[in-house]
């Protein structure tokens, strides 16, 4: 498993372009499929679900990263400080 993760990390740029090609392929495929009737309002817009997925994922990444900085981030010297409450 470590070899696979190391390989993917070494070739991250290629993997990124493969994912972008897949996203572009789904967008092109969406132009070719026949639409019968829309179940949701986004079903009638060409490429809506591909773009919704992309921006939804990016939005969750930005939101969760910001949330982690608010809740989990500590000052740089957090572990170097001696708190008077923890000293015996």
Phi and psi restraints in degrees (range 20) as a CNS / XPLOR table:
assign (resid 1 and name C) (resid 2 and name N)
       (resid 2 and name CA) (resid 2 and name C) 1.0 -65.8 20.0 2
assign (resid 2 and name N) (resid 2 and name CA)
       (resid 2 and name C) (resid 3 and name N) 1.0 -35.4 20.0 2
assign (resid 2 and name C) (resid 3 and name N)
       (resid 3 and name CA) (resid 3 and name C) 1.0 -66.2 20.0 2
assign (resid 3 and name N) (resid 3 and name CA)
       (resid 3 and name C) (resid 4 and name N) 1.0 -39.9 20.0 2
assign (resid 3 and name C) (resid 4 and name N)
       (resid 4 and name CA) (resid 4 and name C) 1.0 -65.5 20.0 2
assign (resid 4 and name N) (resid 4 and name CA)
       (resid 4 and name C) (resid 5 and name N) 1.0 -45.8 20.0 2
assign (resid 4 and name C) (resid 5 and name N)
       (resid 5 and name CA) (resid 5 and name C) 1.0 -65.0 20.0 2
assign (resid 5 and name N) (resid 5 and name CA)
       (resid 5 and name C) (resid 6 and name N) 1.0 -37.7 20.0 2
assign (resid 5 and name C) (resid 6 and name N)
       (resid 6 and name CA) (resid 6 and name C) 1.0 -64.4 20.0 2
assign (resid 6 and name N) (resid 6 and name CA)
       (resid 6 and name C) (resid 7 and name N) 1.0 -40.5 20.0 2
assign (resid 6 and name C) (resid 7 and name N)
       (resid 7 and name CA) (resid 7 and name C) 1.0 -64.0 20.0 2
assign (resid 7 and name N) (resid 7 and name CA)
       (resid 7 and name C) (resid 8 and name N) 1.0 -45.1 20.0 2
assign (resid 7 and name C) (resid 8 and name N)
       (resid 8 and name CA) (resid 8 and name C) 1.0 -65.2 20.0 2
assign (resid 8 and name N) (resid 8 and name CA)
       (resid 8 and name C) (resid 9 and name N) 1.0 -36.5 20.0 2
assign (resid 8 and name C) (resid 9 and name N)
       (resid 9 and name CA) (resid 9 and name C) 1.0 -68.3 20.0 2
assign (resid 9 and name N) (resid 9 and name CA)
       (resid 9 and name C) (resid 10 and name N) 1.0 -37.5 20.0 2
assign (resid 9 and name C) (resid 10 and name N)
       (resid 10 and name CA) (resid 10 and name C) 1.0 -69.6 20.0 2
assign (resid 10 and name N) (resid 10 and name CA)
       (resid 10 and name C) (resid 11 and name N) 1.0 -27.5 20.0 2
assign (resid 10 and name C) (resid 11 and name N)
       (resid 11 and name CA) (resid 11 and name C) 1.0 -114.1 20.0 2
assign (resid 11 and name N) (resid 11 and name CA)
       (resid 11 and name C) (resid 12 and name N) 1.0 38.0 20.0 2
assign (resid 11 and name C) (resid 12 and name N)
       (resid 12 and name CA) (resid 12 and name C) 1.0 -63.5 20.0 2
assign (resid 12 and name N) (resid 12 and name CA)
       (resid 12 and name C) (resid 13 and name N) 1.0 -36.0 20.0 2
assign (resid 12 and name C) (resid 13 and name N)
       (resid 13 and name CA) (resid 13 and name C) 1.0 -65.2 20.0 2
assign (resid 13 and name N) (resid 13 and name CA)
       (resid 13 and name C) (resid 14 and name N) 1.0 -41.8 20.0 2
assign (resid 13 and name C) (resid 14 and name N)
       (resid 14 and name CA) (resid 14 and name C) 1.0 -65.6 20.0 2
assign (resid 14 and name N) (resid 14 and name CA)
       (resid 14 and name C) (resid 15 and name N) 1.0 -42.7 20.0 2
assign (resid 14 and name C) (resid 15 and name N)
       (resid 15 and name CA) (resid 15 and name C) 1.0 -62.4 20.0 2
assign (resid 15 and name N) (resid 15 and name CA)
       (resid 15 and name C) (resid 16 and name N) 1.0 -38.6 20.0 2
assign (resid 15 and name C) (resid 16 and name N)
       (resid 16 and name CA) (resid 16 and name C) 1.0 -61.7 20.0 2
assign (resid 16 and name N) (resid 16 and name CA)
       (resid 16 and name C) (resid 17 and name N) 1.0 -43.4 20.0 2
assign (resid 16 and name C) (resid 17 and name N)
       (resid 17 and name CA) (resid 17 and name C) 1.0 -70.3 20.0 2
assign (resid 17 and name N) (resid 17 and name CA)
       (resid 17 and name C) (resid 18 and name N) 1.0 -29.9 20.0 2
assign (resid 17 and name C) (resid 18 and name N)
       (resid 18 and name CA) (resid 18 and name C) 1.0 -65.7 20.0 2
assign (resid 18 and name N) (resid 18 and name CA)
       (resid 18 and name C) (resid 19 and name N) 1.0 -42.3 20.0 2
assign (resid 18 and name C) (resid 19 and name N)
       (resid 19 and name CA) (resid 19 and name C) 1.0 -65.1 20.0 2
assign (resid 19 and name N) (resid 19 and name CA)
       (resid 19 and name C) (resid 20 and name N) 1.0 -39.7 20.0 2
assign (resid 19 and name C) (resid 20 and name N)
       (resid 20 and name CA) (resid 20 and name C) 1.0 -65.2 20.0 2
assign (resid 20 and name N) (resid 20 and name CA)
       (resid 20 and name C) (resid 21 and name N) 1.0 -38.4 20.0 2
assign (resid 20 and name C) (resid 21 and name N)
       (resid 21 and name CA) (resid 21 and name C) 1.0 -64.5 20.0 2
assign (resid 21 and name N) (resid 21 and name CA)
       (resid 21 and name C) (resid 22 and name N) 1.0 -39.5 20.0 2
assign (resid 21 and name C) (resid 22 and name N)
       (resid 22 and name CA) (resid 22 and name C) 1.0 -63.5 20.0 2
assign (resid 22 and name N) (resid 22 and name CA)
       (resid 22 and name C) (resid 23 and name N) 1.0 -42.3 20.0 2
assign (resid 22 and name C) (resid 23 and name N)
       (resid 23 and name CA) (resid 23 and name C) 1.0 -63.4 20.0 2
assign (resid 23 and name N) (resid 23 and name CA)
       (resid 23 and name C) (resid 24 and name N) 1.0 -43.0 20.0 2
assign (resid 23 and name C) (resid 24 and name N)
       (resid 24 and name CA) (resid 24 and name C) 1.0 -64.3 20.0 2
assign (resid 24 and name N) (resid 24 and name CA)
       (resid 24 and name C) (resid 25 and name N) 1.0 -38.0 20.0 2
assign (resid 24 and name C) (resid 25 and name N)
       (resid 25 and name CA) (resid 25 and name C) 1.0 -63.2 20.0 2
assign (resid 25 and name N) (resid 25 and name CA)
       (resid 25 and name C) (resid 26 and name N) 1.0 -40.1 20.0 2
assign (resid 25 and name C) (resid 26 and name N)
       (resid 26 and name CA) (resid 26 and name C) 1.0 -67.2 20.0 2
assign (resid 26 and name N) (resid 26 and name CA)
       (resid 26 and name C) (resid 27 and name N) 1.0 -33.6 20.0 2
assign (resid 26 and name C) (resid 27 and name N)
       (resid 27 and name CA) (resid 27 and name C) 1.0 -68.4 20.0 2
assign (resid 27 and name N) (resid 27 and name CA)
       (resid 27 and name C) (resid 28 and name N) 1.0 -42.3 20.0 2
assign (resid 27 and name C) (resid 28 and name N)
       (resid 28 and name CA) (resid 28 and name C) 1.0 -65.9 20.0 2
assign (resid 28 and name N) (resid 28 and name CA)
       (resid 28 and name C) (resid 29 and name N) 1.0 -41.8 20.0 2
assign (resid 28 and name C) (resid 29 and name N)
       (resid 29 and name CA) (resid 29 and name C) 1.0 -60.6 20.0 2
assign (resid 29 and name N) (resid 29 and name CA)
       (resid 29 and name C) (resid 30 and name N) 1.0 -34.7 20.0 2
assign (resid 29 and name C) (resid 30 and name N)
       (resid 30 and name CA) (resid 30 and name C) 1.0 -65.2 20.0 2
assign (resid 30 and name N) (resid 30 and name CA)
       (resid 30 and name C) (resid 31 and name N) 1.0 -28.1 20.0 2
assign (resid 30 and name C) (resid 31 and name N)
       (resid 31 and name CA) (resid 31 and name C) 1.0 -71.3 20.0 2
assign (resid 31 and name N) (resid 31 and name CA)
       (resid 31 and name C) (resid 32 and name N) 1.0 -28.3 20.0 2
assign (resid 31 and name C) (resid 32 and name N)
       (resid 32 and name CA) (resid 32 and name C) 1.0 -91.3 20.0 2
assign (resid 32 and name N) (resid 32 and name CA)
       (resid 32 and name C) (resid 33 and name N) 1.0 -20.9 20.0 2
assign (resid 32 and name C) (resid 33 and name N)
       (resid 33 and name CA) (resid 33 and name C) 1.0 -78.0 20.0 2
assign (resid 33 and name N) (resid 33 and name CA)
       (resid 33 and name C) (resid 34 and name N) 1.0 152.5 20.0 2
assign (resid 33 and name C) (resid 34 and name N)
       (resid 34 and name CA) (resid 34 and name C) 1.0 -89.6 20.0 2
assign (resid 34 and name N) (resid 34 and name CA)
       (resid 34 and name C) (resid 35 and name N) 1.0 134.5 20.0 2
assign (resid 34 and name C) (resid 35 and name N)
       (resid 35 and name CA) (resid 35 and name C) 1.0 -101.2 20.0 2
assign (resid 35 and name N) (resid 35 and name CA)
       (resid 35 and name C) (resid 36 and name N) 1.0 126.9 20.0 2
assign (resid 35 and name C) (resid 36 and name N)
       (resid 36 and name CA) (resid 36 and name C) 1.0 -91.2 20.0 2
assign (resid 36 and name N) (resid 36 and name CA)
       (resid 36 and name C) (resid 37 and name N) 1.0 -68.5 20.0 2
assign (resid 36 and name C) (resid 37 and name N)
       (resid 37 and name CA) (resid 37 and name C) 1.0 -146.8 20.0 2
assign (resid 37 and name N) (resid 37 and name CA)
       (resid 37 and name C) (resid 38 and name N) 1.0 144.6 20.0 2
assign (resid 37 and name C) (resid 38 and name N)
       (resid 38 and name CA) (resid 38 and name C) 1.0 -82.9 20.0 2
assign (resid 38 and name N) (resid 38 and name CA)
       (resid 38 and name C) (resid 39 and name N) 1.0 130.7 20.0 2
assign (resid 38 and name C) (resid 39 and name N)
       (resid 39 and name CA) (resid 39 and name C) 1.0 -86.1 20.0 2
assign (resid 39 and name N) (resid 39 and name CA)
       (resid 39 and name C) (resid 40 and name N) 1.0 -32.6 20.0 2
assign (resid 39 and name C) (resid 40 and name N)
       (resid 40 and name CA) (resid 40 and name C) 1.0 -124.5 20.0 2
assign (resid 40 and name N) (resid 40 and name CA)
       (resid 40 and name C) (resid 41 and name N) 1.0 162.0 20.0 2
assign (resid 40 and name C) (resid 41 and name N)
       (resid 41 and name CA) (resid 41 and name C) 1.0 -65.8 20.0 2
assign (resid 41 and name N) (resid 41 and name CA)
       (resid 41 and name C) (resid 42 and name N) 1.0 -26.1 20.0 2
assign (resid 41 and name C) (resid 42 and name N)
       (resid 42 and name CA) (resid 42 and name C) 1.0 -78.5 20.0 2
assign (resid 42 and name N) (resid 42 and name CA)
       (resid 42 and name C) (resid 43 and name N) 1.0 -15.2 20.0 2
assign (resid 42 and name C) (resid 43 and name N)
       (resid 43 and name CA) (resid 43 and name C) 1.0 -66.6 20.0 2
assign (resid 43 and name N) (resid 43 and name CA)
       (resid 43 and name C) (resid 44 and name N) 1.0 -25.1 20.0 2
assign (resid 43 and name C) (resid 44 and name N)
       (resid 44 and name CA) (resid 44 and name C) 1.0 -86.1 20.0 2
assign (resid 44 and name N) (resid 44 and name CA)
       (resid 44 and name C) (resid 45 and name N) 1.0 -10.5 20.0 2
assign (resid 44 and name C) (resid 45 and name N)
       (resid 45 and name CA) (resid 45 and name C) 1.0 -95.1 20.0 2
assign (resid 45 and name N) (resid 45 and name CA)
       (resid 45 and name C) (resid 46 and name N) 1.0 124.6 20.0 2
assign (resid 45 and name C) (resid 46 and name N)
       (resid 46 and name CA) (resid 46 and name C) 1.0 -68.3 20.0 2
assign (resid 46 and name N) (resid 46 and name CA)
       (resid 46 and name C) (resid 47 and name N) 1.0 126.9 20.0 2
assign (resid 46 and name C) (resid 47 and name N)
       (resid 47 and name CA) (resid 47 and name C) 1.0 80.1 20.0 2
assign (resid 47 and name N) (resid 47 and name CA)
       (resid 47 and name C) (resid 48 and name N) 1.0 7.5 20.0 2
assign (resid 47 and name C) (resid 48 and name N)
       (resid 48 and name CA) (resid 48 and name C) 1.0 -62.5 20.0 2
assign (resid 48 and name N) (resid 48 and name CA)
       (resid 48 and name C) (resid 49 and name N) 1.0 -47.9 20.0 2
assign (resid 48 and name C) (resid 49 and name N)
       (resid 49 and name CA) (resid 49 and name C) 1.0 -70.8 20.0 2
assign (resid 49 and name N) (resid 49 and name CA)
       (resid 49 and name C) (resid 50 and name N) 1.0 -30.5 20.0 2
assign (resid 49 and name C) (resid 50 and name N)
       (resid 50 and name CA) (resid 50 and name C) 1.0 -67.2 20.0 2
assign (resid 50 and name N) (resid 50 and name CA)
       (resid 50 and name C) (resid 51 and name N) 1.0 -45.9 20.0 2
assign (resid 50 and name C) (resid 51 and name N)
       (resid 51 and name CA) (resid 51 and name C) 1.0 -70.6 20.0 2
assign (resid 51 and name N) (resid 51 and name CA)
       (resid 51 and name C) (resid 52 and name N) 1.0 -35.8 20.0 2
assign (resid 51 and name C) (resid 52 and name N)
       (resid 52 and name CA) (resid 52 and name C) 1.0 -61.2 20.0 2
assign (resid 52 and name N) (resid 52 and name CA)
       (resid 52 and name C) (resid 53 and name N) 1.0 -42.4 20.0 2
assign (resid 52 and name C) (resid 53 and name N)
       (resid 53 and name CA) (resid 53 and name C) 1.0 -65.9 20.0 2
assign (resid 53 and name N) (resid 53 and name CA)
       (resid 53 and name C) (resid 54 and name N) 1.0 -45.4 20.0 2
assign (resid 53 and name C) (resid 54 and name N)
       (resid 54 and name CA) (resid 54 and name C) 1.0 -61.7 20.0 2
assign (resid 54 and name N) (resid 54 and name CA)
       (resid 54 and name C) (resid 55 and name N) 1.0 -51.9 20.0 2
assign (resid 54 and name C) (resid 55 and name N)
       (resid 55 and name CA) (resid 55 and name C) 1.0 -72.2 20.0 2
assign (resid 55 and name N) (resid 55 and name CA)
       (resid 55 and name C) (resid 56 and name N) 1.0 -31.2 20.0 2
assign (resid 55 and name C) (resid 56 and name N)
       (resid 56 and name CA) (resid 56 and name C) 1.0 -64.9 20.0 2
assign (resid 56 and name N) (resid 56 and name CA)
       (resid 56 and name C) (resid 57 and name N) 1.0 -42.9 20.0 2
assign (resid 56 and name C) (resid 57 and name N)
       (resid 57 and name CA) (resid 57 and name C) 1.0 -65.5 20.0 2
assign (resid 57 and name N) (resid 57 and name CA)
       (resid 57 and name C) (resid 58 and name N) 1.0 -45.7 20.0 2
assign (resid 57 and name C) (resid 58 and name N)
       (resid 58 and name CA) (resid 58 and name C) 1.0 -63.5 20.0 2
assign (resid 58 and name N) (resid 58 and name CA)
       (resid 58 and name C) (resid 59 and name N) 1.0 -38.4 20.0 2
assign (resid 58 and name C) (resid 59 and name N)
       (resid 59 and name CA) (resid 59 and name C) 1.0 -64.9 20.0 2
assign (resid 59 and name N) (resid 59 and name CA)
       (resid 59 and name C) (resid 60 and name N) 1.0 -40.9 20.0 2
assign (resid 59 and name C) (resid 60 and name N)
       (resid 60 and name CA) (resid 60 and name C) 1.0 -66.0 20.0 2
assign (resid 60 and name N) (resid 60 and name CA)
       (resid 60 and name C) (resid 61 and name N) 1.0 -36.7 20.0 2
assign (resid 60 and name C) (resid 61 and name N)
       (resid 61 and name CA) (resid 61 and name C) 1.0 -63.8 20.0 2
assign (resid 61 and name N) (resid 61 and name CA)
       (resid 61 and name C) (resid 62 and name N) 1.0 -46.9 20.0 2
assign (resid 61 and name C) (resid 62 and name N)
       (resid 62 and name CA) (resid 62 and name C) 1.0 -64.4 20.0 2
assign (resid 62 and name N) (resid 62 and name CA)
       (resid 62 and name C) (resid 63 and name N) 1.0 -43.4 20.0 2
assign (resid 62 and name C) (resid 63 and name N)
       (resid 63 and name CA) (resid 63 and name C) 1.0 -63.9 20.0 2
assign (resid 63 and name N) (resid 63 and name CA)
       (resid 63 and name C) (resid 64 and name N) 1.0 -48.3 20.0 2
assign (resid 63 and name C) (resid 64 and name N)
       (resid 64 and name CA) (resid 64 and name C) 1.0 -68.1 20.0 2
assign (resid 64 and name N) (resid 64 and name CA)
       (resid 64 and name C) (resid 65 and name N) 1.0 -34.5 20.0 2
assign (resid 64 and name C) (resid 65 and name N)
       (resid 65 and name CA) (resid 65 and name C) 1.0 -67.2 20.0 2
assign (resid 65 and name N) (resid 65 and name CA)
       (resid 65 and name C) (resid 66 and name N) 1.0 -42.6 20.0 2
assign (resid 65 and name C) (resid 66 and name N)
       (resid 66 and name CA) (resid 66 and name C) 1.0 -64.3 20.0 2
assign (resid 66 and name N) (resid 66 and name CA)
       (resid 66 and name C) (resid 67 and name N) 1.0 -40.2 20.0 2
assign (resid 66 and name C) (resid 67 and name N)
       (resid 67 and name CA) (resid 67 and name C) 1.0 -65.5 20.0 2
assign (resid 67 and name N) (resid 67 and name CA)
       (resid 67 and name C) (resid 68 and name N) 1.0 -37.7 20.0 2
assign (resid 67 and name C) (resid 68 and name N)
       (resid 68 and name CA) (resid 68 and name C) 1.0 -69.2 20.0 2
assign (resid 68 and name N) (resid 68 and name CA)
       (resid 68 and name C) (resid 69 and name N) 1.0 -33.0 20.0 2
assign (resid 68 and name C) (resid 69 and name N)
       (resid 69 and name CA) (resid 69 and name C) 1.0 -68.2 20.0 2
assign (resid 69 and name N) (resid 69 and name CA)
       (resid 69 and name C) (resid 70 and name N) 1.0 -34.1 20.0 2
assign (resid 69 and name C) (resid 70 and name N)
       (resid 70 and name CA) (resid 70 and name C) 1.0 -73.8 20.0 2
assign (resid 70 and name N) (resid 70 and name CA)
       (resid 70 and name C) (resid 71 and name N) 1.0 -44.8 20.0 2
assign (resid 70 and name C) (resid 71 and name N)
       (resid 71 and name CA) (resid 71 and name C) 1.0 -91.4 20.0 2
assign (resid 71 and name N) (resid 71 and name CA)
       (resid 71 and name C) (resid 72 and name N) 1.0 -35.0 20.0 2
assign (resid 71 and name C) (resid 72 and name N)
       (resid 72 and name CA) (resid 72 and name C) 1.0 -103.4 20.0 2
assign (resid 72 and name N) (resid 72 and name CA)
       (resid 72 and name C) (resid 73 and name N) 1.0 -23.1 20.0 2
assign (resid 72 and name C) (resid 73 and name N)
       (resid 73 and name CA) (resid 73 and name C) 1.0 -68.8 20.0 2
assign (resid 73 and name N) (resid 73 and name CA)
       (resid 73 and name C) (resid 74 and name N) 1.0 139.9 20.0 2
assign (resid 73 and name C) (resid 74 and name N)
       (resid 74 and name CA) (resid 74 and name C) 1.0 -122.0 20.0 2
assign (resid 74 and name N) (resid 74 and name CA)
       (resid 74 and name C) (resid 75 and name N) 1.0 158.0 20.0 2
assign (resid 74 and name C) (resid 75 and name N)
       (resid 75 and name CA) (resid 75 and name C) 1.0 -60.1 20.0 2
assign (resid 75 and name N) (resid 75 and name CA)
       (resid 75 and name C) (resid 76 and name N) 1.0 157.6 20.0 2
assign (resid 75 and name C) (resid 76 and name N)
       (resid 76 and name CA) (resid 76 and name C) 1.0 -59.2 20.0 2
assign (resid 76 and name N) (resid 76 and name CA)
       (resid 76 and name C) (resid 77 and name N) 1.0 -35.3 20.0 2
assign (resid 76 and name C) (resid 77 and name N)
       (resid 77 and name CA) (resid 77 and name C) 1.0 -98.2 20.0 2
assign (resid 77 and name N) (resid 77 and name CA)
       (resid 77 and name C) (resid 78 and name N) 1.0 25.1 20.0 2
assign (resid 77 and name C) (resid 78 and name N)
       (resid 78 and name CA) (resid 78 and name C) 1.0 -59.2 20.0 2
assign (resid 78 and name N) (resid 78 and name CA)
       (resid 78 and name C) (resid 79 and name N) 1.0 -45.2 20.0 2
assign (resid 78 and name C) (resid 79 and name N)
       (resid 79 and name CA) (resid 79 and name C) 1.0 -84.2 20.0 2
assign (resid 79 and name N) (resid 79 and name CA)
       (resid 79 and name C) (resid 80 and name N) 1.0 -12.8 20.0 2
assign (resid 79 and name C) (resid 80 and name N)
       (resid 80 and name CA) (resid 80 and name C) 1.0 -86.3 20.0 2
assign (resid 80 and name N) (resid 80 and name CA)
       (resid 80 and name C) (resid 81 and name N) 1.0 -21.2 20.0 2
assign (resid 80 and name C) (resid 81 and name N)
       (resid 81 and name CA) (resid 81 and name C) 1.0 -75.3 20.0 2
assign (resid 81 and name N) (resid 81 and name CA)
       (resid 81 and name C) (resid 82 and name N) 1.0 147.7 20.0 2
assign (resid 81 and name C) (resid 82 and name N)
       (resid 82 and name CA) (resid 82 and name C) 1.0 -107.8 20.0 2
assign (resid 82 and name N) (resid 82 and name CA)
       (resid 82 and name C) (resid 83 and name N) 1.0 113.3 20.0 2
assign (resid 82 and name C) (resid 83 and name N)
       (resid 83 and name CA) (resid 83 and name C) 1.0 -82.6 20.0 2
assign (resid 83 and name N) (resid 83 and name CA)
       (resid 83 and name C) (resid 84 and name N) 1.0 144.1 20.0 2
assign (resid 83 and name C) (resid 84 and name N)
       (resid 84 and name CA) (resid 84 and name C) 1.0 -69.3 20.0 2
assign (resid 84 and name N) (resid 84 and name CA)
       (resid 84 and name C) (resid 85 and name N) 1.0 -22.3 20.0 2
assign (resid 84 and name C) (resid 85 and name N)
       (resid 85 and name CA) (resid 85 and name C) 1.0 -73.7 20.0 2
assign (resid 85 and name N) (resid 85 and name CA)
       (resid 85 and name C) (resid 86 and name N) 1.0 -30.4 20.0 2
assign (resid 85 and name C) (resid 86 and name N)
       (resid 86 and name CA) (resid 86 and name C) 1.0 -93.4 20.0 2
assign (resid 86 and name N) (resid 86 and name CA)
       (resid 86 and name C) (resid 87 and name N) 1.0 -7.0 20.0 2
assign (resid 86 and name C) (resid 87 and name N)
       (resid 87 and name CA) (resid 87 and name C) 1.0 -83.9 20.0 2
assign (resid 87 and name N) (resid 87 and name CA)
       (resid 87 and name C) (resid 88 and name N) 1.0 131.2 20.0 2
